[in-house]
Amino acid sequence: MDFNTRVWEVCKRIPKGKVSTYKEIAKVLNTKAYRAVGNALNKNPYAPIVPCHRVINSDGKMGGFAKGAAAKILLLEKEGIEIKDGKVDLKRFLFSF
């Protein structure tokens, strides 16, 4: 299985109403290639089955999204994730693998 496919498989495990980070996904894959995780998610052809909008930066900020940050925020809020000052409270919403 190639790297991108492995990233997408991990991402599919993030449930609705939770988020993860590029770093956490990289940890699951036993790598420190956080940017490569982001690049794989940017190329995700399986949205919304692979919910790449649920992956954010380690500081709680949105990070990138192919359809833009506003679209990412809207999707997360529809799933019940609160965003305050452009950030998600990771203590409340982080999914642990």
Secondary structure, 3 states (H helix, E strand, C coil): CCHHHHHHHHHCCCCCCCEEEHHHHHHHCCCCCHHHHHHHHHCCCCCCCCCHHHEECCCCECCCCCCCHHHHHHHHHHCCCCEECCEECHHHHECCC
